[in-house]
């Protein structure tokens, strides 16, 4: 049975893959695939400004900042597993426990 799941970062997918390797049979095939950056080149970050010494209000202003596109924590990752059908329920449980989403079974 083939199972695929999406993770928010490669680290999450790697942790899930490690847990699956311990749980499932040694003949199970597990691989990860990094996807494109799902953040844009510039995101709006809001920095709160507090003025404690003045009576006039101070407001937060949205500021455009550049994100490092090579930052690996900003990349979505897909985990692909080929396992026995008897192990599919345990594999799904582990995937969900490590933050997997959009799980498909074929």
C-alpha positions in Angstrom: 0.0 0.0 0.0 1.3 3.5 -0.9 0.7 6.3 1.6 1.6 10.0 1.0 1.3 12.8 3.5 2.3 16.5 3.5 4.3 18.1 6.3 5.1 21.8 7.0 8.8 21.2 7.2 11.4 18.6 6.2 12.3 18.2 9.9 8.7 17.1 10.7 8.8 14.6 7.9 12.2 13.3 9.0 11.0 12.7 12.6 7.9 10.9 11.3 10.1 8.8 8.9 12.3 7.8 11.8 9.3 6.7 13.9 7.9 4.8 11.0 11.2 3.0 10.4 11.2 1.8 14.0 7.5 0.7 13.9 7.1 -0.8 10.4 8.7 -3.9 8.8 12.3 -3.5 7.5 11.0 -4.0 3.9 9.0 -0.7 4.1 10.2 2.0 1.6 10.2 5.5 3.0 11.2 8.7 1.2 10.7 12.4 1.5 10.4 15.1 -1.2 10.8 18.8 -0.6 8.4 21.1 -2.4 8.8 24.8 -3.4 8.8 27.5 -0.8 5.2 28.3 0.1 6.1 31.8 1.4 6.4 34.6 -1.0 9.6 36.6 -1.5 8.3 39.3 0.8 5.9 38.9 3.6 4.2 41.5 5.7 5.4 41.3 9.3 3.8 43.5 11.9 6.0 44.8 14.6 4.2 46.1 17.7 5.4 49.5 19.0 4.5 50.5 22.6 4.9 54.0 23.8 4.8 53.9 27.6 6.1 57.4 28.3 3.7 59.5 26.1 0.0 60.1 26.2 -0.3 60.0 22.4 -1.1 56.6 21.0 1.5 54.7 19.0 0.4 52.2 16.4 1.9 49.1 14.8 2.9 49.5 11.2 3.1 46.7 8.7 6.5 46.4 7.3 7.6 44.4 4.2 10.6 42.2 4.9 12.5 39.8 2.7 12.6 36.2 3.8 15.5 33.9 3.1 14.2 31.7 0.4 16.8 29.1 1.1 15.6 28.7 4.7 14.8 25.0 4.9 12.2 25.5 7.6 10.0 27.4 5.2 9.6 24.4 2.8 6.8 22.0 2.6 7.7 18.3 2.4 5.9 15.2 1.2 6.5 11.8 2.9 6.0 8.7 0.7 5.7 5.3 2.2 5.2 1.9 0.6 4.2 -0.7 3.2 2.1 -3.7 3.8 -1.6 -3.1 4.0 -1.7 -4.5 7.6 0.6 -1.7 8.7 -1.3 1.2 7.0 -3.4 2.0 10.1 -0.3 2.2 12.3 1.6 4.3 9.7 -1.3 6.8 9.5 -1.5 7.1 13.3 2.3 7.9 13.4 2.0 10.4 10.5 -0.9 12.3 12.2 1.0 12.3 15.5 3.9 14.0 13.8 1.8 16.7 12.1 1.1 15.0 8.7 -1.9 16.2 6.7 -3.5 15.5 3.4 -2.9 11.8 3.9 -3.8 9.6 0.9 -3.7 5.8 0.6 -3.5 3.9 -2.6 
